[in-house]
Amino acid sequence: MRATILKPLQRVVLLASLAVVACTGADGSHQAEQDTLTRRQRDSLVGELPIPGASGVRGAMDVADSAKARQRMLDTIEVKRRSREPPGVGLRAPAIRVAASAARD
């Protein structure tokens, strides 16, 4: 008896799911075209809302900003270091440098 009750129920659920998928459309690009806010702007708005988890979104954005600033600083240091090296110094592999210094001895 139970199997006969589930069969029609499963059919209804399946048909309802297919109807929802068909109505929403398989192509999500249309919705992406309509979005005017960037992901960062949306996250910023969510971080300001008085809802549970908003402080976590704000904290994650702060961590991402700190990591981005740190990476920018490290990139700047690397560019400055490379600009002071003589031409071709940074191009050789470390193993070649060791072999070259051992050959001189």
Backbone bond lengths (Angstrom), bond angles and torsions (degrees), N, CA, C in turn:
res aa  C-N    CA-C-N  psi(-1)  N-CA   C-N-CA  omega(-1)  CA-C   N-CA-C  phi
1 M - - - 1.452 - - 1.523 110.48 -
2 R 1.322 116.32 -41.92 1.456 119.76 -177.74 1.525 111.29 -63.91
3 A 1.319 117.92 -38.56 1.457 121.67 179.88 1.524 111.09 -63.21
4 T 1.298 118.16 -34.41 1.460 120.40 179.62 1.524 111.51 -72.49
5 I 1.342 117.37 -27.83 1.467 120.43 177.80 1.526 110.19 -74.75
6 L 1.317 117.35 -39.32 1.450 120.92 -178.14 1.519 112.51 -71.86
7 K 1.289 118.50 -33.17 1.459 120.35 -178.42 1.532 111.59 -59.11
8 P 1.319 119.57 -53.35 1.470 118.63 178.18 1.530 112.05 -63.52
9 L 1.320 116.80 -35.71 1.455 120.30 178.79 1.525 110.77 -65.51
10 Q 1.315 116.59 -40.87 1.465 120.26 177.64 1.516 110.79 -64.06
11 R 1.318 116.87 -38.67 1.465 120.28 177.96 1.519 111.21 -63.24
12 V 1.319 116.50 -42.95 1.466 120.78 -179.92 1.525 110.39 -63.69
13 V 1.327 116.47 -44.36 1.459 120.43 179.37 1.527 110.59 -63.41
14 L 1.317 117.15 -42.76 1.453 121.09 179.03 1.522 111.37 -63.37
15 L 1.307 117.41 -46.08 1.460 121.01 179.54 1.531 111.34 -64.82
16 A 1.316 116.55 -39.55 1.463 119.66 178.34 1.523 110.79 -65.33
17 S 1.330 116.71 -40.38 1.468 120.29 178.17 1.518 111.10 -63.93
18 L 1.317 116.64 -44.12 1.464 120.19 178.40 1.528 111.29 -63.44
19 A 1.318 117.34 -38.41 1.466 120.96 178.61 1.527 110.96 -64.29
20 V 1.315 116.57 -41.77 1.469 120.19 179.05 1.523 110.53 -64.34
21 V 1.326 117.08 -44.19 1.464 120.97 179.36 1.521 110.18 -63.81
22 A 1.317 117.37 -41.78 1.461 120.80 -179.40 1.528 111.48 -66.40
23 C 1.302 117.59 -36.82 1.472 120.61 -178.76 1.519 112.49 -73.80
24 T 1.325 116.52 -34.81 1.464 118.79 -178.48 1.512 111.19 -78.43
25 G 1.301 118.35 -24.45 1.463 121.83 -179.64 1.506 110.70 85.79
26 A 1.300 115.92 146.41 1.462 120.95 -178.24 1.514 112.15 -83.03
27 D 1.320 117.19 -19.34 1.457 121.06 -176.66 1.519 109.65 -92.69
28 G 1.337 117.39 112.51 1.463 121.63 -179.45 1.512 112.94 -90.05
29 S 1.333 117.91 1.59 1.463 120.29 -177.38 1.520 111.29 -68.78
30 H 1.328 117.36 -29.26 1.463 119.76 -179.94 1.521 110.87 -62.39
31 Q 1.315 116.49 -42.12 1.452 120.31 178.71 1.525 110.27 -67.25
32 A 1.322 117.09 -38.37 1.463 120.42 179.56 1.514 110.88 -63.92
33 E 1.326 117.44 -33.65 1.461 120.58 178.31 1.526 111.42 -68.49
34 Q 1.331 116.86 -30.18 1.452 120.58 -177.07 1.523 112.71 -80.70
35 D 1.336 117.96 -21.59 1.455 120.66 179.87 1.519 109.73 -67.11
36 T 1.323 115.96 128.45 1.457 119.94 179.14 1.516 111.83 -105.33
37 L 1.326 117.29 -17.24 1.463 121.02 -179.79 1.524 110.02 -93.29
38 T 1.315 115.60 142.42 1.452 119.49 174.56 1.527 108.73 -76.66
39 R 1.317 116.40 168.00 1.465 120.09 179.14 1.527 110.31 -62.04
40 R 1.315 116.97 -40.17 1.462 120.44 179.21 1.531 111.11 -62.96
41 Q 1.325 116.94 -40.68 1.459 119.99 179.34 1.526 110.77 -64.84
42 R 1.335 116.54 -41.59 1.467 119.49 177.86 1.523 110.63 -63.98
43 D 1.341 116.52 -43.86 1.463 119.75 179.18 1.524 111.24 -62.89
44 S 1.316 116.44 -37.27 1.451 120.73 178.54 1.533 110.59 -64.39
45 L 1.321 115.98 -42.16 1.464 119.32 177.72 1.520 111.41 -64.46
46 V 1.328 117.07 -41.33 1.462 120.67 178.64 1.527 110.08 -64.77
47 G 1.344 117.03 -37.81 1.456 120.90 179.90 1.510 113.68 -64.50
48 E 1.317 116.36 -24.16 1.467 120.89 -179.80 1.530 113.08 -88.44
49 L 1.326 117.39 -14.75 1.469 120.61 -177.32 1.527 111.33 -71.95
50 P 1.323 116.75 147.20 1.470 120.19 177.26 1.531 111.77 -84.88
51 I 1.328 116.01 59.37 1.461 120.54 179.93 1.521 108.78 -123.04
52 P 1.330 117.31 158.10 1.468 119.40 177.87 1.528 110.21 -62.16
53 G 1.308 116.10 135.54 1.458 121.36 179.31 1.516 114.38 93.91
54 A 1.323 117.20 -10.58 1.467 119.84 -178.79 1.523 110.76 -65.81
55 S 1.319 117.43 -36.03 1.462 119.35 179.23 1.527 110.46 -68.12
56 G 1.324 117.17 -30.28 1.461 120.62 176.05 1.515 111.99 -66.79
57 V 1.325 116.65 -39.02 1.467 121.12 176.88 1.525 109.39 -64.99
58 R 1.320 116.00 -43.47 1.468 120.61 179.22 1.525 110.35 -62.99
59 G 1.330 116.81 -42.58 1.463 121.20 179.19 1.519 111.78 -64.23
60 A 1.334 116.62 -40.76 1.468 120.38 178.78 1.524 110.66 -64.36
61 M 1.319 116.83 -37.71 1.470 119.95 177.98 1.523 110.61 -66.54
62 D 1.338 116.91 -38.44 1.466 120.15 177.92 1.527 111.05 -64.21
63 V 1.331 116.65 -41.63 1.463 120.72 178.70 1.530 110.37 -64.41
64 A 1.321 116.57 -42.02 1.467 120.33 179.03 1.525 110.71 -64.17
65 D 1.332 117.30 -39.45 1.463 120.65 177.84 1.524 110.93 -64.82
66 S 1.328 116.84 -40.99 1.463 120.63 179.22 1.527 111.05 -64.47
67 A 1.333 116.35 -42.51 1.465 120.10 179.26 1.520 111.14 -64.98
68 K 1.309 116.62 -39.09 1.465 120.55 179.18 1.528 110.49 -66.47
69 A 1.321 117.19 -41.95 1.468 120.81 178.69 1.528 110.54 -65.22
70 R 1.327 116.76 -40.81 1.464 120.35 178.77 1.526 110.68 -64.06
71 Q 1.325 117.42 -43.14 1.456 120.47 179.19 1.523 111.07 -64.03
72 R 1.316 116.47 -39.27 1.466 120.21 177.76 1.526 110.26 -62.98
73 M 1.351 116.87 -40.70 1.456 120.89 178.75 1.532 110.67 -64.60
74 L 1.331 117.06 -44.95 1.464 120.66 179.51 1.529 111.28 -63.93
75 D 1.314 116.99 -38.28 1.462 119.99 177.50 1.523 110.74 -63.56
76 T 1.329 116.82 -39.50 1.463 121.33 179.23 1.522 110.37 -65.24
77 I 1.337 117.26 -42.51 1.468 121.12 178.43 1.517 110.04 -62.02
78 E 1.335 117.76 -43.03 1.464 121.93 -179.52 1.524 110.95 -63.45
79 V 1.316 117.75 -40.82 1.466 121.10 179.29 1.530 109.80 -65.47
80 K 1.323 117.29 -42.49 1.462 120.05 179.22 1.523 110.89 -65.10
81 R 1.345 117.39 -40.65 1.456 120.86 179.67 1.522 110.50 -63.86
82 R 1.303 117.24 -44.28 1.458 121.02 -179.18 1.524 111.80 -67.49
83 S 1.305 117.95 -29.37 1.464 119.38 -179.28 1.529 111.34 -73.48
84 R 1.337 118.71 -21.26 1.464 121.75 178.57 1.521 113.04 -88.69
85 E 1.341 118.62 -15.38 1.460 121.64 -179.35 1.525 110.50 -75.54
86 P 1.326 116.33 147.99 1.465 118.49 173.67 1.530 110.12 -64.22
87 P 1.300 118.43 154.35 1.468 120.71 -178.37 1.519 111.88 -58.82
88 G 1.311 117.07 135.08 1.453 123.13 176.14 1.511 115.53 86.49
89 V 1.335 119.84 -6.28 1.465 121.33 -177.92 1.515 111.07 -67.86
90 G 1.293 118.28 -43.10 1.455 121.05 -176.71 1.509 113.88 -79.48
91 L 1.327 118.31 -0.82 1.451 120.36 -175.18 1.517 113.56 -87.51
92 R 1.329 118.57 -26.13 1.459 120.68 -177.86 1.517 110.91 -80.72
93 A 1.306 115.50 149.50 1.469 121.08 177.73 1.524 109.02 -77.20
94 P 1.337 119.26 151.87 1.463 122.20 -179.86 1.521 112.99 -58.63
95 A 1.327 119.39 -34.93 1.463 121.16 -179.36 1.521 110.61 -64.55
96 I 1.313 117.59 -35.29 1.466 121.62 178.95 1.528 109.58 -68.49
97 R 1.336 117.03 -38.55 1.467 120.27 178.91 1.530 110.11 -62.84
98 V 1.335 117.22 -42.85 1.469 121.32 -179.66 1.521 109.47 -64.79
99 A 1.304 117.70 -43.42 1.469 121.34 -179.80 1.511 110.16 -65.36
100 A 1.321 117.62 -37.54 1.462 120.67 -179.15 1.534 110.19 -69.12
101 S 1.328 118.15 -39.66 1.468 120.26 179.71 1.531 110.63 -71.06
102 A 1.319 118.34 -32.90 1.468 121.40 178.06 1.525 110.22 -70.29
103 A 1.313 117.30 -33.05 1.475 120.75 179.63 1.512 111.23 -69.87
104 R 1.352 117.16 -29.76 1.464 120.83 -179.95 1.511 111.64 -71.99
105 D 1.320 118.34 -28.75 1.478 122.29 -176.51 1.475 113.42 -76.30
